[in-house]
Each structure stands twice: as C-alpha cells, then as structure tokens.
C-alpha cells in the first residue's frame, strides 16, 4: 500500500510512523516543507518526497 505521511520531518508521530510503515512493507511518501531536512533520518532514501507549502 502507498501511504502519505505529512509532517514526516518534524512531527513526533510522523517521524516515528514512517519507519514502522517501511518495515511493514508499505511504500511511503514523506511530505515536508523542507525536503532537505528529511536527510537527517536513516529512512530518507527509502521514501518518495513531496514538498508541502
């Protein structure tokens, strides 16, 4: 299943649910205002990225 996670970068829930979804085999789209900040997470290369305003 493909899942959009909004607030993946800075949100408490978003930054923790993303790796759990990946481990369960989901395709994750991470939405963030500043996509460069997603690089801080080990899973950043495993997700598609969408810039949000």
DSSP file (Angstrom, degrees, kcal/mol; ACC not computed):
  #  RESIDUE AA STRUCTURE BP1 BP2  ACC     N-H-->O    O-->H-N    N-H-->O    O-->H-N    TCO  KAPPA ALPHA  PHI   PSI    X-CA   Y-CA   Z-CA
    1    1 A X              0   0    0      0, 0.0    26,-2.3     0, 0.0     2,-0.5   0.000 360.0 360.0 360.0 143.0    0.0    0.0    0.0
    2    2 A X  E     -a   27   0A   0     24,-0.2     2,-0.4    26,-0.1    26,-0.2  -0.844 360.0-171.2 -96.0 127.4    1.2    3.5   -0.7
    3    3 A X  E     -a   28   0A   0     24,-2.9    26,-3.1    -2,-0.5     2,-0.5  -0.968  17.3-145.5-127.3 133.5    0.9    5.9    2.3
    4    4 A X  E     -a   29   0A   0     -2,-0.4     2,-0.6    24,-0.2    26,-0.2  -0.869  13.3-164.6 -96.2 124.5    1.4    9.6    2.5
    5    5 A X  E >   -a   30   0A   0     24,-3.0    26,-3.1    -2,-0.5     3,-0.6  -0.945   4.9-160.0-110.3 114.7    2.9   10.8    5.8
    6    6 A X  E 3  S+a   31   0A   0     -2,-0.6    26,-0.1     1,-0.2     8,-0.1  -0.795  77.5  23.3 -94.8 133.6    2.5   14.5    6.4
    7    7 A X  T 3> S+     0   0    0     24,-1.6     4,-1.6    -2,-0.4     8,-0.4   0.776  74.5 149.4  83.5  27.9    4.9   16.0    8.9
    8    8 A X  T <4  +     0   0    0     23,-1.3    24,-0.1    -3,-0.6    10,-0.1   0.806  67.3  48.7 -64.9 -29.7    7.4   13.3    8.5
    9    9 A X  T  4 S+     0   0    0     22,-0.4    -1,-0.2     1,-0.1    23,-0.1   0.956 128.4   9.5 -78.4 -52.4   10.3   15.6    9.3
   10   10 A X  T  4 S+     0   0    0      4,-0.0     2,-0.2     5,-0.0    -2,-0.2   0.645  97.8 101.3-110.2 -16.2    9.4   17.4   12.4
   11   11 A X     X  -     0   0    0     -4,-1.6     4,-2.3     1,-0.1     5,-0.2  -0.478  65.4-137.2 -76.6 141.4    6.3   15.8   13.8
   12   12 A X  H  > S+     0   0    0     -2,-0.2     4,-0.6     2,-0.2    -1,-0.1   0.934 105.2  37.2 -59.4 -48.3    6.6   13.4   16.7
   13   13 A X  H >> S+     0   0    0      2,-0.2     4,-2.7     1,-0.2     3,-0.9   0.939 115.9  52.0 -72.2 -47.2    4.2   10.9   15.2
   14   14 A X  H 3> S+     0   0    0      1,-0.3     4,-1.6    -7,-0.3    -6,-0.2   0.885 107.9  50.7 -59.5 -41.4    5.2   11.3   11.6
   15   15 A X  H 3< S+     0   0    0     -4,-2.3     4,-0.4    -8,-0.4    -1,-0.3   0.681 117.9  40.3 -72.8 -15.7    8.9   10.8   12.2
   16   16 A X  H <X S+     0   0    0     -3,-0.9     4,-0.9    -4,-0.6    -2,-0.2   0.734 111.9  52.0-101.3 -28.8    8.1    7.6   14.1
   17   17 A X  H  X S+     0   0    0     -4,-2.7     4,-2.5     1,-0.2     5,-0.2   0.810  98.0  68.6 -77.9 -28.3    5.4    6.1   12.0
   18   18 A X  H  X S+     0   0    0     -4,-1.6     4,-2.2    -5,-0.3     5,-0.2   0.942 101.9  42.6 -58.3 -52.2    7.4    6.4    8.8
   19   19 A X  H  > S+     0   0    0     -4,-0.4     4,-2.4     1,-0.2    -1,-0.2   0.863 113.0  54.4 -64.7 -32.2   10.0    3.7    9.7
   20   20 A X  H  X S+     0   0    0     -4,-0.9     4,-1.3     2,-0.2    -1,-0.2   0.910 108.8  48.0 -65.7 -40.7    7.2    1.5   11.0
   21   21 A X  H  <>S+     0   0    0     -4,-2.5     5,-2.3     2,-0.2    -2,-0.2   0.910 111.6  50.3 -64.9 -42.0    5.4    1.7    7.7
   22   22 A X  H ><5S+     0   0    0     -4,-2.2     3,-1.7     1,-0.2    -2,-0.2   0.915 108.1  52.4 -61.8 -43.2    8.5    0.9    5.8
   23   23 A X  H 3<5S+     0   0    0     -4,-2.4    -1,-0.2     1,-0.3    -2,-0.2   0.803 105.9  55.3 -63.7 -28.4    9.3   -2.1    8.0
   24   24 A X  T 3<5S-     0   0    0     -4,-1.3    -1,-0.3    -5,-0.2    -2,-0.2   0.438 124.4-104.5 -84.0   0.5    5.7   -3.4    7.3
   25   25 A X  T < 5S+     0   0    0     -3,-1.7    -3,-0.2     1,-0.3     2,-0.1   0.585  70.6 144.4  92.8  10.1    6.4   -3.2    3.5
   26   26 A X      < -     0   0    0     -5,-2.3     2,-0.6    -6,-0.1    -1,-0.3  -0.479  53.4-121.2 -80.9 153.0    4.5   -0.1    2.6
   27   27 A X  E     -a    2   0A   0    -26,-2.3   -24,-2.9    -2,-0.1     2,-0.4  -0.865  36.9-154.4 -90.2 120.0    5.6    2.4    0.0
   28   28 A X  E     -a    3   0A   0     -2,-0.6    20,-2.4    18,-0.4     2,-0.5  -0.830  17.9-163.8-108.1 134.7    5.9    5.7    1.9
   29   29 A X  E     -ab   4  48A   0    -26,-3.1   -24,-3.0    -2,-0.4     2,-0.6  -0.975  17.8-152.1-109.7 118.8    5.6    9.3    0.5
   30   30 A X  E     -ab   5  49A   0     18,-3.4    20,-2.4    -2,-0.5     2,-0.5  -0.830   6.0-159.2 -98.1 121.1    7.0   11.7    3.0
   31   31 A X  E     +ab   6  50A   0    -26,-3.1   -24,-1.6    -2,-0.6   -23,-1.3  -0.861  24.5 150.4-101.3 130.1    5.5   15.2    2.9
   32   32 A X  E     - b   0  51A   0     18,-2.0    20,-2.4    -2,-0.5     3,-0.3  -0.984  50.5-127.3-152.6 157.6    7.5   18.1    4.4
   33   33 A X  S    S+     0   0    0     -2,-0.3     2,-0.6     1,-0.3    -1,-0.1   0.877 108.3  34.0 -73.8 -38.2    8.0   21.8    3.9
   34   34 A X    >   -     0   0    0      1,-0.1     3,-1.4    -3,-0.1     4,-0.4  -0.896  69.5-170.3-121.5  99.7   11.8   21.5    3.7
   35   35 A X  G >  S+     0   0    0     -2,-0.6     3,-1.4     1,-0.3     4,-0.4   0.765  81.2  68.2 -63.6 -26.7   12.7   18.2    2.0
   36   36 A X  G >  S+     0   0    0      1,-0.3     3,-1.4     2,-0.2    -1,-0.3   0.821  90.4  63.6 -62.5 -29.8   16.4   18.6    2.8
   37   37 A X  G X  S+     0   0    0     -3,-1.4     3,-1.2     1,-0.3    -1,-0.3   0.674  86.8  71.2 -71.5 -15.6   15.6   18.1    6.5
   38   38 A X  G X  S+     0   0    0     -3,-1.4     3,-2.0    -4,-0.4    -1,-0.3   0.748  79.5  78.0 -68.3 -21.7   14.4   14.6    5.7
   39   39 A X  G <  S+     0   0    0     -3,-1.4    -1,-0.2    -4,-0.4    -2,-0.2   0.682  77.2  73.6 -61.2 -16.9   18.1   13.7    5.1
   40   40 A X  G <  S+     0   0    0     -3,-1.2     2,-0.3    -4,-0.2    -1,-0.3   0.643  86.1  78.2 -71.4 -14.0   18.6   13.5    8.9
   41   41 A X  S X  S-     0   0    0     -3,-2.0     3,-1.8    -4,-0.1     4,-0.2  -0.761  80.3-132.6-103.1 143.8   16.6   10.2    9.1
   42   42 A X  T 3  S+     0   0    0     -2,-0.3     3,-0.5     1,-0.3    -1,-0.1   0.769 107.2  54.7 -61.9 -25.4   18.1    6.8    8.2
   43   43 A X  T >  S+     0   0    0      1,-0.2     3,-1.8     2,-0.1     4,-0.4   0.390  74.3 105.5 -89.9   3.8   15.0    6.1    6.1
   44   44 A X  G X  S+     0   0    0     -3,-1.8     3,-0.7     1,-0.3    -1,-0.2   0.807  80.0  49.6 -59.7 -32.5   15.2    9.2    3.9
   45   45 A X  G 3  S+     0   0    0     -3,-0.5    -1,-0.3    -4,-0.2    -2,-0.1   0.601 104.2  61.5 -80.5  -9.8   16.4    7.3    0.8
   46   46 A X  G <  S+     0   0    0     -3,-1.8   -18,-0.4    -4,-0.1     2,-0.3   0.429  97.6  66.6 -96.5   0.4   13.7    4.7    1.2
   47   47 A X  S <  S-     0   0    0     -3,-0.7     2,-0.3    -4,-0.4   -18,-0.2  -0.836  78.1-119.5-121.0 156.7   10.8    7.2    0.7
   48   48 A X  E     -b   29   0A   0    -20,-2.4   -18,-3.4    -2,-0.3     2,-0.4  -0.686  36.4-136.6 -84.5 150.6    9.4    9.3   -2.1
   49   49 A X  E     -b   30   0A   0     -2,-0.3     2,-0.4   -20,-0.2   -18,-0.2  -0.903  20.5-175.0-118.7 140.7    9.4   13.0   -1.1
   50   50 A X  E     -b   31   0A   0    -20,-2.4   -18,-2.0    -2,-0.4     2,-0.4  -0.996  22.3-133.7-133.2 127.0    6.7   15.7   -1.7
   51   51 A X  E     -b   32   0A   0     -2,-0.4     2,-0.3   -20,-0.2   -18,-0.2  -0.664  23.2-161.7 -82.0 130.5    7.2   19.3   -0.8
   52   52 A X              0   0    0    -20,-2.4   -17,-0.1    -2,-0.4    -2,-0.0  -0.826 360.0 360.0-110.6 150.1    4.3   20.9    1.1
   53   53 A X              0   0    0     -2,-0.3    -1,-0.1     0, 0.0   -20,-0.1   0.399 360.0 360.0-104.7 360.0    3.6   24.6    1.5
